[in-house]
Each structure stands twice: as structure tokens, then as C-alpha cells.
Amino acid sequence: MTKASIDNASRPAGFLTFTLHAHLPYVVNHGTWPHGLEWLHEAAAETYLPFLRVLKNLERDNIRFNCNLNLSPILLEQLSHPVFLAEFPRYLTRKIVAAREDEAFFLQSGDLHLAETARFWQRFFSQALDDFNGFNRDLIAAFRHFNDTGLIDIITCGATHGYMPLLGTDESIRAQVHTAVDTHVRHFGKAPRGIWAPECGYRPSGIWSQPVPNSDGTPTPPAFHRIGVEQALSEAGLEFFFVDTHLVEESRHTSSPYDPPGDGLPHTPEEERATHEPHRSLYQPYYVDGPSAKQNATTIFPRDPHTGLQVWSGDTGYPGDGVYLDFHKKRWPGGHRYWRVTGSRVDMKDKQPYYPQEAAERVKAHASHFVHLVYEAMKSGFNDSIPPILCSPFDAELFGHWWFEGSLWLEAVARNLHEYESGIQLISCADYLDQYPRAGYIAMQEGSWGTEGNNQVWLNPDTSWTYTHIYPAEIYTRDVCTAGLWRTSDLGLRIMQQLCRELLLLESSDWQFLITTGAARDYAEIRFLTHNDQFNEVKALWQTYESTGAITEVQQSRLAEIEQRDSIFPDIDPGLWATAAKEPVPTTPLPHPVETTA
């Protein structure tokens, strides 16, 4: 029996797959508060540890969750960094002490309820410290356990979250992806099957022109042919990624001229007809069509917009419910929160006290409501020969950090689906692809899940100057890595490895995002300029080595300082940036045009 012909009676009517994208830019050794290492501490205490607690509870009760969890490579490097391992327990202790001081203040002022909430925070951060120690201060090993037992499927991301549609060379995209896979293998012992393309960014193959000039005065390259993002992913052995709704809705469902790869397409006329039903477009995976479709078969899962808005929107979604903990109002100097949302238009001074138990009860109602929404979204396809799958991707930090009760909500959804017969089952994307076929091929245009669905969050009048530095750095790195002199000595390798590290950090899409949103503009600009300066410093060291075969003691000392500050990806391979690192797949014109934008 093929996986496409499983008896309908023996399988669920439909599937739900959660995808949680856990990522923070590299902040270790680059500031603490208000921007810097404190971001990592907050995410670990409020999102990663509570989520591990949820997984532990579900494992204990033999409840399947089967979500896709992306732990970005640069996040993994930070969670295993000696600075984080030393500082995180101190952070938790500070939070416990601050809650005790708040309790004493509230008792003295006669506010008994806020004093009880202060004790709630003492318990919360004490449990976080106990859990961290219980996991032997190794969060990655804790996640690895649940990955190995099948409760979650850990996938990867771009090495430093580089926004792939705007990276200037194919070598840079390949290096982001291959470094990610190598890092994943180092931390988890096996390669990932899927990837979260940063910002759900996609660009098809086609002619591409650099959108801004080079800051160093070097000529802008003429327009040239680029591989599609999907080709770089497939070359690294990655089977699937995620795209935003509009890329599928605006795509062409094609009959590809290329041979179906293996057992991945519908096998019967009934199954083929089901894939063309209008209600199915967002609830089925597709192969990405393009010149490399035969050799590089990569699958996309579309994001469901309706259930997604309900979960992440602070205005109209669950997090905006009045009983939940308000994110913004804090008591200083400890930074603890004692007030609830109250209402979306309620002034800060009018926020009402937070009641944790009331919020916990509301979580159960919202979990039940969400399951109903999922059911309604997919029910028209329940009798199809291929079961529908609804993909719900979110930033992981939404659950616990931004929406404090979010991790409880995830657990409640899993329990609801386990305890009540809805016909819907949780599944990972990899498990779904192992059992059911893709719906065919689609050809997509360029886009993202950002504002307006395009590149404007990352390339706009406020951020375009960053790319005037990124593009010449990418070209220089490609050229010197291709030349190969770095292969002839340990010192040459060491210099070139740090050059590649600084380029990766320069390419992080977080800097443009923080500039555009204004969330931490000054910090993002300083960070970008810091890595640009360090790239140029290491470039100068390389040029000295290139011409003399050595560098001075002062230069060696400076190289060591930069290595210590940005000590990521210890086994990074400069060969990944070489032009011949991966021979391009021969291209054959498609019977229909695949357009792209600059």
C-alpha cells in the first residue's frame, strides 16, 4: 500500500501542526540591559523553560504534541554559551529577591492581593531556577530528549537569521543554510528535516539586480541569474519550509514538466481531484516548482491566516483578553508585572490587578475555542482522500514572554484534542510527509510574512544603508574563500573563520527589523556598525596575512579579542562561501514564466 492510499477510516479527518520559531539575535557579550543579554534571560525564563515544563507534563500523561520547533542556530550558540550558563541563575535569583522586596512593600502598604501576586512571582522564578538546575543547566539537552522521544520535531533556521530574498550572493544563502545544518548536527546528533526560512522569506530563481550601491565605491555587479531559495535548502538536505498565505493564494498550481520525485505525489484520480478543490489550497503541502524541481524537490506548508490572527493579535486575539497579564505595565526596579490587560484601550494608570487563577481558567476556554476554529477551517476537506493539514506557525517567544499564559494555552490545546473526539490530530510536518502525498507543484513569487507580504520591513529608506555594507562584504568573502589561500595554514584558517562569523552576524535580519519597528533602533544600529567595523578589521588582518604570510602580535591580540566577543560556530567552514562549494543545478526553461523582483 502506498502512503497515498491509506484507508480513510483508519486515519484522522484532519491534522493540526504547530510550528514554534525560537530565535533571538546574538546578544552575548553585547550589552545586558535594557538591550542585550537580558533578552535571552527573559526568553529562557518565560518561554523556553515553561515550554519544557509543558512537554514534560504531556510526556508524563502520554499526550501527543508533535509540533515543529525551530531552535535557531544562533540561539543554540547562546543557550550553550558559558556567559549565559553563568549569568542566567544570577538573573533568576535577582528576580526572586525583587519579588520578595515587592511583597514586603505591598504588605506594608496593606495591599494584600498584590503581595500575593509577588509571592506568585517568587514561586515562578524559583521554579525556573529549580528546572534549570534539574536539566543540569542544559536546555539544549532537555529539548533533545523530547526530540528523540518524538514529542517534538526540532528543525533549523538560517544560521544568523539572514533574510534570504535580499542576501546578495547564492554563496551567502548556501552558507547560512549549511552552517545551520552543521550546527544542528553538532547540538542534536542528526540533521534536521525542515527549516524555518527567516521571516518566511522566499525568492524564486531568476534574474536579480542588487537594489542598492556598494558603500565602498566598488562597482555594483550587473544583473545575474540567482537560484531559488528552495534550491539552497534542498541542496542541504532540507525537505520542507513554511510560507505565508498570500504566496500560495497568488501562486500557480502547475503541472510540472519534471519527473515526480519518488512517492510524493497523488496516486489515484480521486486524490488528484481532491488537491484541486478550492477549500484545500491552504491545507495541503506542495512541491515548489522551478528549474531545479526534479533534482531539488522541496515542500512548502502554507500558514493559515484565520487561526493565526486569533492567537497572536493583541487587539482582537486571545492575548488581548482583559484577564491576561499585561505585558507593558511593570513595577520598578524589579520589573515584575502585577496588572492585567483589563482592556485594549485602557490607560496604564487604570489597569486592574492580575489574578493568575482567573487567567488560567480563561486559557481552557480559549483552547476549546481554537480547536473549534481549526475544525471549522478544515471540515469541508475531512472526507477528501488526502486529509487536510492546518499549519499554525508563530514566534515561540509569543508563548510565555509576550503572552504570559501562552505556554499554558498550548498545553490546553493538546489536552483538548487528546480528551475530546474532534477528528483532528496533532502532527509534525515530517510525520505528515511520511504518510501522505503533496498536492502537486506550485510556482510562487517573492515574498515574506512581513508587512504587505514583501521585503519592505528589511529594505526601506531607514535600512537600505545597511545593505550598502552587506553586499560588498558578501562579494569579498566569496572571492577570498574561493581563492583558497586560507587553506594553507592554521592562521589563515583562523582569520578567515572569523571573517565569516562577522559576515553572518552582519547579515542578521534582526537589525533591520529592530530599526524599522523602532523597538530598539539605537541598539540595532550600533550592533550592525560594530559587526561591520569588526568585519573590516578582520579583512585588514587578512590582507596583511595575504601579502606577508603573517600578522603582528598586536594584530593577533586584536583577532583574539574579536574571537572571544563573537565566539560562535566553532567549526565554521569558509569553504561554504567558495563559488565551487556547490555546483549549480543545470537550468531548463519552464513552460511558464517565473518572475522575481529586485
C-alpha positions in Angstrom: 0.0 0.0 0.0 1.4 3.5 -0.9 1.2 6.2 1.7 -1.3 8.0 -0.6 -3.8 5.2 -0.4 -4.3 4.8 3.3 -7.9 3.8 4.2 -9.8 6.9 5.3 -11.4 5.0 8.2 -8.0 4.3 9.7 -6.8 7.9 9.9 -7.9 11.2 11.4 -10.2 13.5 9.5 -7.6 16.3 9.6 -4.3 17.4 11.2 -3.1 20.4 13.0 0.6 21.2 13.1 2.1 23.9 15.4 5.4 25.4 14.4 7.2 27.5 17.0 10.1 29.7 15.8 12.5 30.2 18.8 15.1 32.9 17.9 17.0 35.8 19.3 19.8 37.8 17.7 23.3 37.3 19.1 23.4 39.3 22.4 26.1 37.6 24.4 28.9 40.0 25.1 27.0 42.8 23.5 25.2 44.6 26.4 22.9 43.5 29.2 20.0 45.9 29.9 17.8 47.3 28.6 19.0 45.6 25.4 21.3 42.6 25.3 21.7 39.6 27.5 18.5 40.4 29.4 16.5 39.5 26.3 18.0 36.0 26.4 17.3 35.7 30.1 13.7 36.8 29.7 13.1 34.3 26.9 14.6 31.4 28.7 12.7 32.1 31.9 9.3 33.0 30.4 9.2 30.9 27.2 11.8 28.1 26.9 11.6 26.7 30.5 7.8 26.9 30.7 7.5 25.2 27.3 9.9 22.4 28.5 7.6 22.1 31.5 4.6 21.7 29.2 6.4 19.0 27.3 7.3 17.2 30.5 3.6 17.3 31.6 2.4 15.9 28.2 5.0 13.2 28.2 4.0 12.1 31.7 0.4 11.8 30.6 1.2 10.2 27.3 -0.3 13.0 25.3 1.0 13.6 21.8 2.0 17.2 20.8 4.2 16.6 17.8 4.9 20.2 17.0 7.7 21.6 14.8 10.1 23.5 17.0 12.8 25.7 15.4 15.7 26.5 17.7 17.7 28.9 15.5 21.4 28.1 15.2 22.4 31.4 16.7 20.1 30.8 19.7 21.6 27.4 20.2 25.1 29.0 20.3 23.8 31.4 23.0 22.0 28.8 25.1 25.2 26.8 25.3 27.5 29.8 25.8 29.5 30.0 29.1 28.3 33.5 29.7 24.6 32.6 29.6 25.2 29.5 31.7 26.9 31.6 34.4 24.6 34.6 34.3 21.2 33.1 33.9 21.0 31.7 37.5 22.1 35.1 38.8 19.3 36.7 36.8 16.7 34.3 38.3 18.0 35.0 41.8 17.7 38.7 41.2 14.1 38.3 40.1 13.3 36.2 43.2 14.8 38.8 45.5 13.0 41.6 43.8 9.6 39.8 44.2 10.4 39.4 48.0 11.1 43.1 48.2 7.8 43.8 46.4 5.9 41.6 48.8 7.3 43.4 51.8 6.3 46.8 50.2 2.8 45.7 49.4 2.3 44.2 52.9 3.4 47.4 54.5 1.0 49.4 52.3 -1.8 47.0 53.1 -2.3 45.7 49.5 -2.7 42.0 50.3 -3.6 40.9 46.8 -0.5 42.5 45.2 1.5 40.9 48.0 0.1 37.5 47.0 1.0 38.2 43.3 4.5 39.0 44.5 4.6 35.5 46.1 3.4 34.1 42.8 6.5 35.7 41.1 8.7 34.2 43.8 7.3 30.8 43.1 7.5 31.3 39.3 11.2 32.2 39.2 12.1 29.7 42.0 10.6 27.0 39.8 12.5 28.3 36.8 15.8 28.1 38.8 14.9 24.6 40.0 14.0 23.5 36.5 17.2 24.9 35.1 19.3 23.0 37.7 17.1 19.9 37.1 18.0 20.0 33.5 21.7 20.2 34.5 21.7 23.7 33.2 21.5 22.3 29.7 18.3 23.5 27.9 19.5 22.1 24.6 19.8 18.6 26.1 16.3 18.9 27.5 14.9 19.8 24.1 17.0 17.0 22.6 15.3 14.5 24.9 11.8 15.4 23.7 13.0 15.4 20.1 14.4 11.9 20.5 11.2 10.6 22.0 9.1 12.1 19.2 7.1 14.6 21.2 8.6 17.5 19.1 10.5 17.7 15.8 13.3 20.2 16.0 14.0 22.0 12.8 16.5 24.6 11.9 16.7 28.2 10.5 19.3 30.4 8.8 22.5 30.4 10.8 22.0 34.0 12.0 18.5 34.6 10.6 19.7 36.2 7.4 16.8 37.3 5.2 17.4 35.1 2.2 15.5 37.1 -0.5 17.8 40.0 0.0 21.2 38.3 0.5 23.4 39.3 -2.3 25.1 36.1 -3.4 23.9 32.5 -3.8 27.0 31.5 -1.8 25.8 33.6 1.2 22.4 31.8 1.2 24.1 28.4 0.9 26.5 29.3 3.8 23.6 30.5 6.0 21.8 27.2 5.4 24.8 24.7 5.5 26.2 26.4 8.7 22.7 26.0 10.2 22.6 22.3 9.4 26.1 21.7 10.7 25.2 23.5 13.9 22.1 21.4 14.3 24.0 18.2 13.9 26.6 19.3 16.4 23.9 20.0 19.1 21.4 17.3 18.3 23.4 14.5 16.7 21.4 14.3 13.5 20.4 16.5 10.6 17.1 18.4 10.6 14.5 17.6 8.0 12.9 21.0 7.9 13.8 24.7 8.2 12.2 27.9 9.2 13.2 30.3 6.4 13.8 33.6 8.3 10.7 35.8 8.2 9.2 33.1 5.9 11.1 34.9 3.2 11.1 33.3 -0.3 12.6 34.3 -3.7 12.3 32.1 -6.8 15.1 31.6 -9.3 15.5 34.3 -11.9 17.4 37.5 -12.9 18.3 39.6 -9.8 19.8 43.1 -9.5 21.4 44.5 -6.4 18.9 47.1 -5.1 21.5 49.5 -3.6 25.1 50.6 -4.5 28.1 49.4 -2.5 29.3 51.7 0.3 33.0 51.1 -0.5 32.7 52.5 -4.0 33.3 49.2 -5.8 31.1 48.7 -8.9 27.6 47.3 -8.5 27.5 43.9 -10.2 25.4 43.6 -13.3 22.1 41.7 -13.1 22.7 38.0 -12.9 20.8 34.7 -12.5 20.0 33.6 -9.0 19.0 30.2 -7.7 15.7 30.0 -5.9 15.7 29.8 -2.1 14.3 26.3 -2.3 17.3 25.0 -4.2 19.7 26.1 -1.5 17.5 24.4 1.1 17.2 21.2 -0.9 21.0 21.0 -1.5 21.4 21.0 2.3 19.0 18.0 2.6 16.1 20.0 3.9 12.7 18.7 2.9 10.3 21.4 3.8 9.8 25.0 4.9 6.9 27.5 5.6 5.5 30.3 3.6 2.9 33.0 4.2 -0.7 32.7 3.0 -0.5 35.1 0.1 2.4 33.3 -1.6 0.1 30.3 -2.1 -3.1 32.2 -2.8 -1.3 34.1 -5.6 0.7 31.2 -6.9 0.1 28.9 -9.9 -0.8 25.3 -9.3 1.2 23.8 -12.1 1.7 20.5 -13.9 5.5 20.4 -13.7 7.4 19.1 -16.7 9.8 17.5 -14.3 9.6 13.9 -13.0 7.8 13.4 -9.7 10.4 12.8 -7.0 9.8 9.3 -5.6 6.5 8.6 -3.9 5.5 12.2 -3.2 2.5 12.9 -5.4 -1.1 11.7 -5.6 -1.6 8.2 -7.0 -5.3 8.0 -7.9 -7.7 10.2 -9.8 -9.7 10.8 -6.7 -6.7 12.0 -4.8 -5.6 14.2 -7.7 -9.1 15.8 -7.9 -9.0 16.5 -4.1 -5.9 18.5 -4.4 -7.7 21.0 -6.8 -10.6 21.7 -4.5 -10.8 25.4 -3.7 -11.1 24.9 0.0 -7.9 22.8 0.0 -5.4 25.5 -1.1 -4.1 26.4 2.4 -4.5 23.0 4.0 -2.1 20.9 1.9 1.7 20.9 1.2 3.1 21.4 -2.2 6.4 20.9 -4.0 8.0 24.2 -5.1 8.1 24.3 -8.9 11.1 25.8 -10.7 14.1 24.9 -12.9 15.6 22.7 -10.2 12.3 20.9 -9.3 13.4 17.5 -10.4 16.8 17.5 -8.7 15.8 19.6 -5.7 12.3 18.7 -4.5 11.4 20.9 -1.6 8.0 21.1 0.1 6.2 24.2 1.4 3.5 24.4 4.1 1.2 27.5 3.9 0.4 29.5 7.0 -3.3 29.6 8.0 -4.2 33.2 8.5 -7.5 33.0 10.3 -6.5 30.9 13.3 -3.1 32.7 13.3 -4.6 36.1 13.9 -6.7 34.7 16.7 -3.6 33.6 18.5 -1.1 36.4 18.1 -3.1 39.6 17.8 -3.0 41.7 21.0 -6.0 43.7 19.7 -8.5 41.0 18.5 -6.9 37.8 19.6 -6.6 35.8 22.8 -3.6 37.7 24.2 -5.7 40.9 24.3 -8.3 39.3 26.7 -8.7 41.5 29.8 -7.9 38.8 32.3 -4.4 38.0 31.0 -1.2 39.5 32.3 -0.4 42.9 30.8 3.0 42.9 29.1 3.8 46.6 29.3 3.0 47.8 32.9 5.8 46.9 35.3 6.8 47.8 38.8 10.4 49.0 39.0 13.2 48.4 39.9 12.4 44.7 39.9 10.4 44.8 36.6 7.6 42.4 37.8 4.1 42.7 36.4 1.1 43.0 38.7 -1.7 44.1 36.4 -3.9 42.5 33.8 -4.7 43.7 30.3 -8.1 45.0 31.5 -9.0 46.3 28.0 -7.2 47.2 24.7 -7.9 50.9 25.1 -7.4 51.1 28.9 -4.8 53.6 30.0 -1.8 52.3 32.0 -3.0 54.0 35.2 -6.3 52.3 35.0 -5.0 48.7 34.6 -6.6 46.4 37.2 -4.8 43.8 39.4 -3.9 40.4 37.9 -5.5 37.2 39.1 -3.4 34.2 37.9 -6.1 31.6 38.6 -8.7 33.5 36.6 -6.3 33.8 33.7 -5.6 30.0 33.9 -9.3 29.3 33.6 -9.7 31.5 30.6 -6.9 29.6 28.9 -9.0 26.5 28.8 -11.9 28.3 27.2 -9.6 29.8 24.6 -8.0 26.4 23.8 -11.5 24.9 23.2 -12.4 27.9 21.0 -9.2 27.4 19.0 -9.9 23.7 18.4 -13.4 24.7 17.1 -11.8 27.3 14.7 -9.5 24.6 13.4 -12.3 22.2 12.9 -14.4 24.8 11.0 -11.5 25.8 8.8 -10.8 22.2 7.6 -14.2 20.4 7.9 -15.0 20.8 4.2 -12.0 18.6 3.4 -12.5 15.9 6.1 -13.8 13.4 3.5 -11.1 14.0 1.0 -8.9 11.1 0.1 -5.9 13.1 1.4 -6.5 14.6 4.9 -6.1 18.3 5.3 -3.4 19.8 7.4 -3.7 23.2 9.0 -0.3 24.9 9.7 -0.1 27.3 12.7 3.4 28.9 12.8 4.3 31.5 15.5 7.3 33.1 17.1 7.9 30.9 20.1 8.5 33.9 22.3 4.8 34.8 21.9 4.1 31.9 24.3 5.1 33.0 27.8 7.1 36.2 27.1 4.7 38.4 25.2 1.6 36.4 26.1 2.4 35.1 29.6 -0.3 32.4 29.6 0.6 31.2 26.1 2.5 28.1 27.2 -0.5 27.0 29.3 -2.7 27.6 26.3 -0.5 25.3 24.1 -0.8 22.5 26.7 -4.6 23.1 27.0 -4.9 22.7 23.2 -3.0 19.4 23.2 -5.1 18.1 26.1 -8.4 19.2 24.4 -7.5 17.3 21.3 -6.5 14.3 23.3 -9.6 14.2 25.5 -12.4 15.1 23.1 -13.2 13.4 19.8 -12.8 16.1 17.2 -11.3 14.0 14.3 -8.3 16.3 14.4 -4.9 15.1 15.5 -1.6 17.0 16.1 1.2 16.0 13.8 4.7 17.2 12.8 5.3 18.2 9.2 7.9 15.4 8.8 5.4 12.8 10.0 2.7 14.1 7.7 5.1 13.9 4.7 6.0 10.4 5.6 2.3 9.3 5.4 0.6 11.5 2.8 1.5 13.0 -0.7 2.0 16.6 -1.7 -0.8 18.2 -3.6 1.3 18.8 -6.6 3.6 21.7 -7.7 3.1 25.5 -7.3 5.3 28.3 -8.6 5.5 31.2 -6.1 6.5 34.8 -6.4 8.9 36.6 -4.0 7.5 37.5 -0.5 7.5 37.1 3.3 5.2 37.1 6.3 6.2 40.8 7.0 4.1 43.9 6.4 2.5 43.9 3.0 4.0 40.4 2.4 7.1 41.8 0.7 10.6 42.9 1.6 9.8 46.4 2.9 10.4 45.7 6.6 14.0 44.8 5.8 14.7 47.1 2.8 13.3 50.6 3.2 14.7 54.2 3.4 15.6 53.6 7.1 17.5 50.4 6.5 18.8 50.5 2.9 22.2 51.8 4.1 22.8 48.5 5.9 22.8 46.6 2.6 25.3 49.0 1.0 27.7 47.4 3.5 26.4 43.9 3.4 26.7 43.4 -0.3 30.4 44.3 -0.8 31.2 42.2 2.3 29.5 39.2 0.8 31.3 39.6 -2.5 34.7 40.0 -0.8 34.1 36.9 1.4 33.0 34.8 -1.6 36.1 35.8 -3.5 38.7 35.2 -0.8 37.1 32.0 0.2 37.1 30.8 -3.4 40.8 31.8 -3.9 41.6 29.3 -1.1 44.8 30.8 0.4 43.3 30.4 3.8 43.5 26.6 3.4 47.3 26.6 3.6 47.9 27.4 7.3 46.2 27.4 10.7 46.5 31.1 11.0 44.9 31.7 7.6 42.0 29.4 8.5 41.6 31.2 11.8 41.4 34.7 10.2 39.0 33.5 7.5 36.7 31.8 10.0 36.3 35.0 12.0 35.7 36.9 8.8 32.8 34.5 8.0 31.5 34.8 11.5 31.3 38.6 11.3 29.6 38.4 7.9 27.0 36.1 9.3 26.3 38.5 12.2 26.2 41.4 9.8 23.6 39.5 7.7 21.2 39.0 10.7 17.7 40.3 9.6 17.1 41.3 13.3 19.0 44.6 12.8 16.7 45.8 10.0 13.6 44.6 11.9 14.5 46.5 15.0 15.3 49.6 13.1 12.1 49.6 11.1 9.8 48.9 14.1 11.7 51.3 16.4 11.7 48.6 19.1 15.4 49.0 19.8 16.7 51.2 16.9 19.8 52.6 18.6 20.9 49.2 19.7 20.4 47.6 16.3 22.3 50.4 14.5 25.2 50.1 17.0 25.2 46.3 16.6 25.2 46.5 12.8 28.0 49.0 12.8 30.0 47.0 15.3 30.0 43.9 13.2 30.7 46.0 10.1 33.7 47.5 11.8 34.9 44.1 13.0 34.4 42.6 9.6 36.6 45.4 8.1 39.2 44.9 10.9 39.4 41.2 10.2 39.5 41.9 6.5 42.6 44.2 7.1 44.2 41.4 9.1 43.6 39.0 6.2 45.1 41.4 3.7 48.2 41.7 5.8 48.4 37.9 6.0 47.7 37.6 2.3 50.7 39.9 1.4 53.2 38.8 4.2 52.1 35.4 5.4 51.9 36.7 9.0 50.3 39.3 11.2 51.9 41.2 14.1 51.5 40.4 17.8 49.2 43.4 18.2 47.1 42.2 15.3 47.0 38.6 16.8 45.8 40.1 20.1 43.0 42.1 18.4 42.0 39.0 16.5 41.7 37.1 19.8 39.5 39.8 21.3 37.1 39.7 18.4 37.1 35.9 18.5 36.3 36.0 22.2 33.5 38.5 21.8 31.8 36.7 18.9 32.7 33.1 19.7 30.0 31.3 17.6 30.1 28.4 15.3 33.5 27.0 16.4 33.9 24.7 13.4 32.7 27.1 10.7 33.8 26.2 7.2 34.9 29.1 5.0 34.7 26.7 2.1 30.9 27.1 2.2 31.4 30.6 0.7 33.5 29.3 -2.2 31.9 29.5 -5.6 32.6 25.8 -6.3 31.2 24.7 -2.9 28.1 23.5 -4.7 27.8 23.3 -8.4 24.6 25.0 -9.6 21.9 22.7 -10.9 21.6 23.0 -14.7 18.5 25.1 -15.5 15.9 24.3 -18.2 13.3 27.0 -19.1 9.9 26.4 -17.6 6.8 26.3 -19.9 5.6 29.3 -17.9 7.5 32.3 -16.7 8.7 32.5 -13.1 9.1 36.2 -12.3 11.0 37.8 -9.5 11.5 41.3 -8.2 14.6 43.0 -7.1 
